[in-house]
Structure formats: C-alpha cells, structure tokens
Amino acid sequence: MSAAAKPIKPGLVGWFGYLLESAMAVPGAYRDALVRRPRRTIALTALIVFGLLYPILNRQIFQPWNRASTFPLPFPEDAVVTFMIIFAIMAIGLNIVAGFAGLLDLGYVAFYALGAYTAAFFASPHFGSVTFILFSEAPPGFPGIHLPFWILVPLGFLVAATFGVLLGAPTLRLRGDYLAIVTLGFGEIVPVVFKNLSAVNFEFGPIRLVNANLTGGNLGINPIDAPRFFGISFGSNSGIAAVYLGLILLLGAIVVARNLERSRMGRAWMAIREDEVAAEMMGINTVRTKLLAFGLGASFAGVAGVMQASYQGITTSDFFQFSTSILVLIMIILGGIGNIWGVIVGALGLVFLDSTFLPYLGLRFTAINPDLPNPSQFNFLIFGILLVVMMRFRPEGFIPNRQRAAELRHAPPGQAIGSAAVLGEEALADEAKADEIAAEQVAEVEAEAAAAADAEAESATEGDQPR
C-alpha cells in the first residue's frame, strides 16, 4: 500500500502517529534542505545549536568574561532567557488569533493571568483548610492543593481555552474595532477581579464563604510549588534547568501551531482573515472557526501563565497589566504577523531589548554622566518608534509570512506602503525596461522577416525574366 493510500486514524492516536512519522522524516528532510539551500540550512542549524547551548555558554564563558572585562556586553541572564521563552509562547498563541484568523485581541493578558492563577490555586498552600496532594513531592499532610507541573500545564491550557471560548461565544459576531474594544474590556476586568477577590462573602446552599481570601488580593499567592522532575527543581533558583524546561514547552507550542497552520482549520482561518464574507459564502462556519481560534490562542497564554507562576513562585494581579497585551501584539507585528518563526524572533528580541539591552545602556550612560536619563524609562516610546520605522520601511515584519509579503510586494504602487511602495516602483521600472527590450526584439524580428521577404521577392523576379 502506498503512503498516500494509508488510512488515517482518527483522534489522538492518529495525531501522535502523524507526529511520529514527521519525526522519522526529519533526517531525510534535513538532507534535502542541505542540498537545495546549503547556506540557509547551515546558518539555521548553527543558530539553533547556539540557542540550545547558550545557557551553558553564558554561565561558563560570557558571564565570567563580563565580570572580568572593563567593557561588559549585554548577554541576557537565565531569568531573562526564561521570560523570553515565556513571551515567545504567548506570541505564538496571539499569532493564531491575530495572524492566522485576523482577529484583533487587545485583552490577551487575561488568559495569561488565568493560567498563572490556575497554577497558584492548584500548587500552593493557599487553601490551607484543604489538604490534597496528587503525584507531588509535597510532604504528606502539607496544607493546600498540590498538583505536579505536568498536570498543571494541560489544566492551564484547558482553563484558558474555556474562558477564550466563553469570551468569544457572545462577541465574535462583532468585527474590527468593536471586537477589539470587547477584548480590551475583558483584559482589564480579569486582573481587577483577581485583585478584589480577597474578602468574599457568599452563600448558596451548602456553600458559604465568610470573608474568604480567594486570590490573595494585592499580595497575591505565595509560595507556589516549583516544577520538579526526578528530584530536580526547575524554579527561579535552578539556573539553566528552567531555561531548558521552557524550551521544551516552546518546542511543543511550535509543533502544535505548525500543525494547526497546515490543517484544514488553519486554511479556514486564513480564508476568514482575507475575506470573511467570501469565506462564509464558500461554506465556512465563521463563528465556530473564529471561536476555535480564540480558544486555542488563549490556551497558549494559559500555558505561559502556568510557567510564569511556577517559575517565579508567586503571582499577583500587578503582573497582568494592559501593557503586557500591547507588548505581545508589538512582538508579532515586528517579527512578522502570521509567521511562527517571525513572532518568536519578535518576542525574543523585544524581551531582550526591554530587560537586558536598555538597562545595559542605562548603566553605560550613568557611568558617563549620572545626570543622563535611563533609557528603560522610555521603553514604550522606543517600541513606538520601532513600530513607526518598521511600518515605513518593512511593514511585513522581520520574517514575514510569505502570503503577506507577496501581497505587500505586489500591491499597486499607489496603494503600497513602506518597502512595498519602493518595490512597486522598482517593479514598474523593471516592467517598463522589459517592455522596451521586448519591443526592440519584436522590431528586430519584423525587420529580419521583411528583409527575408524582399530577398524572396527579388529571387522570384529574377527567375521570371526570359533568357
């Protein structure tokens, strides 16, 4: 039986089978890529290897060199790298909503908060009146609910996806600015709710709460169990261990997002993004499809929230401000909206800029003159300037989606913007030059044909003359 004729098993079995087949095909695909695009493949391989080895290189080489050097360089620490990975996971999720389906979500931080508080509720001694320990390394009889990290991740995934569906169900018939306003309101409401559930009085049947502290209020919930595997802790004090745990989660997010992008649902999202009316006329259930985009996109933020709370060991409502939603949106726009690798680059670059490079510049400015301002105070001003520059010169992002790049590059020059406008003018010039060359070639061919016709006429005339 050929590969095309193999039956596809339904459900999770078929999906895991597909993942196994894809993993087995990686060596062959890599060899083919090495033959077709050797430079690009070697460069990407070196970049991936450097990323995997960076935590070790940073600890063994870069940081000791920085401490001994008179002019240190801004190499990010393990904590910064961990948050770079957390925001990369969030950017992949928002890319599903905004990049694949074309829906503007300004309240994405709410799902990040839901994931973090899910970890706080189910892996901490916060609810001291309850003792429930399942597959956790917490000592027997320790107060609170304690679930292991590998249960918290799918739990945060499900909780955030559920609230994403609940938000989307009544609002996804809205479009454009109205949808953005509703999601903005949801993103503002959720952190406020978590902040104010510290003195709850509620009575319904057997349930009775008297001045119950559900979320810790301004102080939040602390401590939260750190991820532990085989007796090794992956919390904020674990160094490079937490980085590699984040890389595993990031790899899983990439695999899921790539499969969604290439699936029938992914094609439906892109059809809605291009023209929702046309997609609906072609038989796509636009409400259900957008609902899945909201739910699945929110689930990535839930996983990132679980990672953040478990890594830091604390979560408060102050971590989840509106600026976080805007920051993630800037990441996917700068990196290349619609492209998974682009949004990852945007997330890594922007967190590095915000958490490492701008503080580094502040230290250098202070060393030169203590009265100079700290660039970290103007981070969002700098991000805004970056957005304006990108929209002018490269609106498709650093690593654009191919379809979006093609649309921008081949747009009419009068309608194109930024680099697309320049490319459009260059395309017109090239087209005019090609027309001139074609006209010259046609003229040459016509002249040769006319000369050949004259020669045949002359030979025919000479043959008709009497001898």
URSULQUI-V470342 format. One record per helix or strand of 2 or more residues. SS is the DSSP state (H for helix, E for strand). FROM is the first residue (numbers start at 0). LEN is the number of residues. If there is no record, write none. Layout:
BEGIN
{{SS FROM LEN} {SS FROM LEN}}
END
This chain:
BEGIN
{{H 2 3} {H 10 14} {H 25 11} {H 37 31} {H 77 23} {H 108 14} {E 122 2} {E 130 4} {E 143 4} {H 148 23} {H 176 20} {E 199 5} {E 206 6} {H 216 3} {E 220 2} {E 227 2} {E 231 2} {H 239 23} {H 263 11} {H 275 6} {H 285 27} {E 313 2} {H 316 3} {H 321 14} {H 339 29} {H 374 19} {H 401 8} {H 417 47}}
END
